[in-house]
Amino acid sequence: MRITLIGPAFPWRGGIPLLTNELAHRLTAYGHTVQVRTWTRQGPARLLPAELHPLATPEAEVYPTIREPLSWRNPLDWARTGRRAAAASDVVVLLYYVPFQAPALAAVARAAHRDARVVVICANAVPHESRPGDRMVMSWLMRSADAILVHTEAEREALRRLTDRPVAVAALPPHLPATGRSEAGADRPPLRRLLFFGKVRPYKGVDVLLRAMALVPDVELGIVGEFYEDRARLDALADELGLAERIHVTPDYLPAHRIPEVFAGFDALVLPYRTATASQLVALAHWHGLPVVATRVGNFPETVRDGVDGLLCPPGDVLGLAGALRSLYEPGRLEALRAGVRPADGEGVWRAYIAALWSLAGGRVRSRTESAG
């Protein structure tokens, strides 16, 4: 079958471009003819700082892309992209993750719908920081597609209030950067250093983590990632809590080739999110041998085995998070959690993911003759 994927891909950076890339490779391996069309401008820089810093070096084996004009703010691009994708495809798959792309993708979907089946992979059915109008533009996009794939049951429930289109759920498969693994052994003595990794945004609860750290003596915290909120506010909170000497901030995007060496310098990854959809950070941590302390939101309860390869606690609960962090350093606990860490069953999760996508795309695919008729 001929399939076109439309979404962020190299040189754009982050998890969704890696998902687009890996999905294209996987579908091709299944024998499909796959095209990838990516954005030339994917969003406003004030809301999407990555727009200003595309990658110079790929983080995985790059699937070839078509970079025709497709800008989030130029409606002249949208219908043309949809028509060209449909002319070359039986199925058009749109990868959606931020509301300001929804109007463009809805127009692409409507243009493609006349000659191809349209499926949306919805990475964020619930916007992390919602704004007026988000639900309206998301509903427009979801109603413009034939079917939708999401990564958690909670997202399917959220979409039921926005569209009557069929929605399938499949676990987010690992789509990690192509790097070596951390060489830190499971029996290494505790370093008493914890890591927060990724974009720093209000919904990720870094402020909750700082308050919890104030209750956990003699442990340091590394914060590695770009700031999507006011860093001065977190610096002020660290000073107020007396943590300035124990918090070490690297406010930049971490190139993929540096991930193994950085992860090797910490005991565990901490994900103190207030809310979440699906993240592959647990898979990334486990790939590098780190246990994970996370909150019970998004897909964390499905990817962290509480007490086996990590610890789970309630979201927004300073005392609960502090208790989990303290328990890491009880005699033998960290070593036991490290010993329980296993990389995700990537092949199995990917097979299930492709099957779910195929069930949505493989409904009655219209032929050119039928469309003309």
C-alpha positions, 0 to 999 in steps of 0.5 A: 500500500502507498502511505504518506506520513505528514509531520515533523521529521529531520531536521526538526528535533524531539520525540515526534520527529523520531516517531515519524522517522521510525514509523516510516522505516517500519512501514517500509520494512512491512512492504509498503511504499512510504513518503514522508512530507515534513514542515518547512515552518512548524510553529511560532518560535515563542511557543516552539523554541525548537523552530529556531534550532533545527538539527545539523546532525541526524539523531537516527537513520534518516528516512528521506523526506519531501520538504515542499512548502508547508507552513503552519501560518500559510493557508496557501500551502495546506490544500496543495500538500493534501492534494499532492499527498493523496495523489501519491497515496492510498492512506495519508497519516498526519502526526499531530501534537500541538494545537497551533498546527491543527488548522493546517492539518485539518485543511490537509486532511480535507484536501486529501480525503477525496482520494485517500483515507486519512488517519491522525496519530494524535500525540496530545489529545489533551493540550499540556497548557491549554489556550482559548480555542484549542478544543475548537481547532482540535475538534475540526482536525479530528472530524476531518479525518477518517480515524484516529490513533492515540496512546492512552485510554485517557486520550481516547476518552478526551477525544470522544467529546470532540469527534465521532470518528473511530479512535484506537489506542496503542501504546507509544512504541520506543523511538529512541535516538541511535546512541550507545548505552550508558556504561554505568553498572547496576552494582555501582555505589549510589552517587546521590544524584538525580536527573530531570531530563527534557523540556522544562514546562509548568505541567512537568512539575519541576517546582514540585520536585524542588520542594520535594528535594528540600526534604531529601538531604544530601542529594543533588539534582541535575536539570537538563533541558530547554526552558519553556517557562521562566527560569528565573522563577525556578531559580528563585524557588531554589534559593528560597528553599536553600537548594542553590548548591544542590541544583545544577541546571543545563538549560540547553537541548542535549545532543543525542550523542551526549545522552549516554555519558550524561545519564551515567552520572545519575542514580535515577530519572525523576518525572514529577509531571502534574499531567501527561499523555504518553512519553518515551522518557521511561524507555530512554532511562531504562535503555541506559540502565536508570530506574525511574521515579514518576507520578501516576499520570499518562503512560507512566503507570504502564511503563514503570513497574512500581517497586521493580524498575522504578517508583510511582507516586501521586502527581502534585504531592510534595510529601509523596515524591519526597518519600519516594526519593528518600526510599531510593537511598534506603539500604539496597533499594537503588541496587535492586531497582537497577537490577530490575531495569530491562529495556522495553520490548520494542519489537513487540510494542511496534508490532502492536502499534503497526497493527492498530494503525493498519486496522484504522488505515485498512478500512475500505481504501477507495480506489482511484476509479471509485473516487472519480466515479 
